[in-house]
């Protein structure tokens, strides 16, 4: 008979159980976390401070940066705290809370990337209707709907997870509470949970992927019809940063959740998760700032203004 228990806590095994590696991991992930939060907050401040960036594209980018900063804050601080106090414990409530916010922000990022692809589609394929289609009301509606849908979606998964009973072994071979490692610890049948993941979760993911694919099929077909090479480069440059972020985010997340079972392992999954939960949010500000002249110009202005204020004081 399986040993069932009312779980009060779990144990996050983290990236490594070797004591000599903990100090290096702490320094590495603290640096990555600070860079991620600072970089995304700078993008948000630059967009707010520069009136020329008060456009639909940068409105979505500001929300994406906010989602990235929150996304990385759901997992890394707890991992750093556990390394610092030399403990692997996370409470049952803390684990479910982490699961809720993790799922909220990972799906929010996917929805926002899809909304940004639609924005680029309208800008390139229907430029004369851009102001009318991408009105402030439409942009606010797209972002608000993304937040509300994913808040309810995450709540559903969290409540279903809370209904499960877990075995005596509460060790999670991960550095945060993800849905698959938690399901693997369940001693009750997780059929309903898995059904919801493959239906509602799969449908949400499919909508995002199809929106991205359809938008870029139209974008590329429109760009190819532009007669001049300079016109093609100019049109492509407006969506190159977004395409880079999409490739990085979906490429790494697919490696985690859609890799063949024969090649899947807890350690490989943990390492791959670092890519899209920590590395991707850290790289996004660099991708947008290095490949976008407007953002670079706004960041220079922001830094220059701060220097002026600092010298006056």
N, C-alpha and C positions, 0 to 999 in steps of 0.2 A: 504493500500500500504506500502511495506517495506521501511524503512528509509535507503537509500543508501548514502554513502559519500565517497569522495576521501580521503582515510586514510593517515594521515601524521605521526601518532604515535599509538602505542599500550601501554597497561598497563599490565605489568607482575605482577600477584598477589602473586607470590612466594610460599614458603612453608607454611607460616603462616602470617596472618594479625594482630596477636596480638603484640602490641608494646613491651610488656615486654619480648617477646621471640626473638626479633631481635638481641639483643646483643649476646645471646647464639648461635644463628644460624650463626652470623658473625664469631665468634671465632671458632666454629666447622668447618665450611666450609673453612675458611682461613687455618686452620691447615691441613685439608685434602688436600687442593689444593697444599700447599707447600710440603707436604710429597709426593704427587703424582708426581709433577714436579721433585723434587730432586731425588726421587727413580728411575724414568725412565731415567733421565739424567745420573745418576751413572751407570746404566746398559749400556747405550750407550758408556760412557767413558771407562768403564771396557773392553768392546768388542773392541773398537778402540785401546786401549793401549796394549792389550795382543795379540801377534801374534798367539798364540795357539787357539784363539777364532775366527780367520779369516776363518771360515767354513760356509757352506750354512745355517746350523741351526741357528748360531748366527748372521748371516747377516739378516735373517728374524726377529730374535728377536730384533735386533737393530732398524729395521724399525717399528716393533710393538710398541716398547717403544717410538719412536718418534711420532707415531700415537696416542698413549695414552696421551702423554704430550700435543699434539695439541688438541686432543679430549676434554679433561677436560678444556682447555684454551678457548674453544668456548663458554662455558656456565657459569662457576663459576665466573670469574672476573666481568662479567656484574652483576650477582646477588649480589656479594659483594659490588660493586660500588653503586647499588641501595639501599642496606641496609645502607651503610655509609652515603650517601647524603639524605636518607629518601625519595626516589623517586621510583616510579614503572614504569616510562616512558622509552620506547625504541622506537626509530624512525622507520618509515616504512622501510627505507633503512637498518638500523641496524638490524631490525628483519629478513629481507630477507637474509642479509649477514650471520647472525647467523645460519639461517636455512640451507644455502648453505654449510657452513663449518661443521656444525653438521652432515648433511647427508653424506658429503664427508668422514669424519673421522670414522663415525660409520660403513659405508659400507667398507671402506678401512681396518678396523680392521677385519671384517668378511672375506674379501678376503685374508688377510695375514695369518689368522688362518688356512684357507683352504690350502694355499701354504705350511705352516709349516706341516700340516698333510700329504701332498704329500711327503714332504722331509722325514718325519719319515717312511712313507710307503716304499720309495726307500731304505732307510738306513737299515730297518729291513727285508723287503721281497726280495730285490734285492741288497744285499750288494756288490757283485762283480761288479755291474754296477754303483755303487753310484757315483764315481768320474766322470764317463763319462756322466751320465744322469744329475746330479746336478752340471753342470759346471758353472763357474762364469757368462758366457753369459746367461745361462738359468735362473739363479737366478735374474740377473739384468732385464731380460725380464719379468719375473713373477711380480716383484715389480713395474716396470715401467708401465706394462699393468694395474695393479691394480690401480695405481694412475690415469692414463689417463681415464680408463673406468669409474671410480667413479667420477672424476671431471666432465665429460660430463653428467653422470647420475644425479648428484646433480644440475648441471646447468639447465637441462631440468625441474626438479621439481620446481626450483626457478623461472624460467621464467613463467611456468604455474601458479604458485602462484601469481606472479606479475600481471597476467592478470585478476585476480578476483577482484570484488568489495566487500567491507565489510560493515556490518551493523554499525549503530551508536554506538553500544556497542562494544568497542575495548578491553575489559578486557579478558586477557588470563589466565585461571586458572592453571598456570604453572610457573616455574622459568626460562624457556627459550622458544624460538620460535620453537616449534615442529610442524610437519606437520598436525597432527590430530586436535589439538586445533585451529590452524589457519583455517583449512577447516570448522570447526564448526561455525566460525564467518562469513563465506561467505554468502552474500545475493544473489549471482548469482549461477547458477547451477554448482557444482564442478564435473560434470560427467567425463569430460576429465581428470581432475586431478586424480580422483579415478581410472579411467581406466588405466592410466599410472602406478599408484602405484601397482595395482593388476597384471598388465602384465609385464612391464619392471622391476619394483621393486621386484615383486614376483619371476620373473625368475632369477634375480641376487641373491636373497636370497636362492632360491632353488638350484642353482648351488653350492653355498657355502656349504649348508647343505648336499647335496648329495656327494660332494667331501669329506667332513669330514666323513660321514657315510661309504662310500665305502672304503676310506683309512683305517679306523679303523677296518672294518670287515676283511680286508686282514691282518692287523697288528695283531689282536687278534688270527686269525686262524693260523698265522705263529708262534706266541709265544706259543700257545697251543701244537704245534708239537715239540717244543724243549724238549728233553728228561729230562734234569736235572732241578731241582727246582732253582738252582743258576743261570742257563742260562736264565730261564724265568724271574726271578727277575731283572737280568741285562738288558734284552731286554725291559721289561716294564718300568724300571726306566728312560730310554731315552725318553719316551713319556708321563710320568706321569704328569710332570709340564704343558705340553701343554694341556693335557686332562682336567686338573683342570681348566685352564683358559678358555677353550672352554665351559665347563659345566657352569661356572660362567657367562660368557658373554651371551651365547645363552639362558640359563635358565632364567636370569633376563629380557632380551629383549623380550622373548616370553611372559613373564608375562604381559608386558606392551602392546604389540601390538596384542596378540592373545588370551587374556582372554575373556571368554564369556561376551556378552553385558549385561546380567542380573547381573553380579557381578562387572561390570566396573563402576568406578566413577572417577571424576576429581581428588579428593584428593588421592585415592588409586593409580591412574596412576602416579601422581606426586611423591609420595613416592617410588613407584617401579622404576621410572625413575632415582631417586637418586642412586639406586643400580648399574645400568649398566653405568650411565654417570659419576659417581663420585667414588663410592666404588670399582667397578671392576678395573678401571685404577690405583687406589691406591694400590690394593692388588696384581696386576700382578708382580711388581718388587719383592715383598716379596715371592710370590710363586716360581718364578724362582731362586731367590737368596738362599732361604732356602732349596730348593729341588734339587739344581744343584751344585755339587762340583766344577766344573770348574768356574762357576760364583762367588761362594763364595771365591775361591782361588784368582781370578782376582781382586775382590773387596778389599780383604785384601792387596794385592800388591799395589793397587792404593792408599789406605788409608795410607799404610806404606811409600810410596814414598812421599806423601804430608806431612807427619809428618817430614820426613828427611829434605825436603825443608824448612819447617816452622822453624825447629831448626837451620838450617844454616843461616836463615835471622835474 
